[in-house]
Amino acid sequence: MSQTPKMLKDLGALAGAIMASGVSVVAPSAGPGPSRFRRLASAEELAMPRVNTQLPPKEHLFPPTEPLLRFRYRGTDVELTDPPLPAEKLVLLGVRPCDAAGIALLDAVFLADPTDPFYAARRANATIVAVGCARADDDCFCTAVGLSPHSSYGSDLLLLPAEGGYLAEAVTDKGRQLVAAHASLFTDAASARAAAPPKLQRASLDGVDEQLQAAFADARWAAIAARCLGCACCASVCPTCHCFDIADEASARSGVRLRSWDACGLEMFTKHTSGHNPRPNQPARFRQRVMHKLSYSVASLGRPLCVGCGRCISHCPVGMDIHQAAAQFATSG
C-alpha cells in the first residue's frame, strides 16, 4: 500500500466513472438465473452480494464456448480463418479475493508457454478490482488453502471494507493507473483502518498434497465418492477449472472449430475410442478432481488449484465436500 492510503466512498460511483471513460464494467448484478458477473449498462445495475456470486467471473476471460478457427472448403482446398482476438477493455469490479486468486491461477495455466492467445488478449485488457469479504458462509475455506478474505493475490486494486467506504490498495500498475484515472473519487485516509476479515473455521489443508499422494490407492475413495453423480456441477461453478474439449462443427461447405469447457468428473473425459477408460468409475474420477486441485497442482504450479470459495460444496446436488474429503486423509496419518 502507498504511504498515504486512499479511501473510496462509493463503489457505484467508480463503476459509473469507468463506464463514462469508455471502458466496460463487468460486475455482480441482478438478473435472471443464477447470480453472476454481467456487463453493466449503468452503475445502478451493480448489486454486490453479501457473499460470493453463484457463478465466478471466469467466463469473461475463459468463455464456456469460443471459436478457435473457421474453415471453408474451396474445391479440394480448405481455407482457414482465424477469429479476431478480443479487444474489449474491461474492469472486473467487485471480484472477491478467492475469485481474484482464481484468475491468477488461470494466468499460470493459460499464460505459460505456449501462451493461449485468446485468454492472453482478454487478460491484457482486463483490470481486476477485488472487494474484501465482510462475511463468509459455512462453505468458505480460503484460509485452509493459504489465502484470506482480504487477500490481494490476483487483484490489481483491492478494496477493503472500512468505516465510510473502502480502503484502497493498488497492487499492480493497472491498479495504480485506475486510481489515477479516477483520482477525484479517492480521498486520503491516513487514519483509516480496514474492518477485520471474517473468521473461517475449516482446518488448514497445508501439506495435504503429500498425504493425498500417499493415499492414491486407499480403499476409502470408493466410500467417499459413492454419492458423486458425475454431473460436473462442481467444475461449472469453479473459478479455476480450465479443462476443455475441442470439436469441429461443419456443414458440407464450411465449419468452425470450437473450444468448450469440459470436466474430469465426466465419464467421457478420459474414455478412449477403443472403449477403454482409465478412470472407469466415479470414485476414480472424484479422486482425480481432489488430487488435481490439492496435490498435482502444488507440484506443477506451486500452490493448490483450489481457492476455497466453497461453490462446489454449496451447489453440489448430493453434498460432496472437497475439503471434507481431503481432510480425511490429512488427519489419518
Secondary structure, DSSP 4 states (H G I P E B T S, - for coil): --SS-EEE--HHHHHHHHHHTT-EEEEEE--SSS-EEEE-SSGGGB---SS--SS-GGGGTS-SEEEEEEEEEETTEEEEEPPPPP---EEEEEE-HHHHHHHHHHHHHHSSSSP-HHHHHHHHTEEEEEE--S---TT--GGGGT--TT--TT-SEEEEEETTEEEEEE-SHHHHHHHHHTGGGEEE-TT--BPPPPP--SPP-TTHHHHHHHTTT-THHHHHTTT-----HHHHH-SS---EEEEEEE-SSEEEEEEEE--TTSGGGG--TTS--SS-SHHHHHHHHHHIIIIIHHHHHSS-S-----HHHHH-TT---HHHHHHHHHTT-
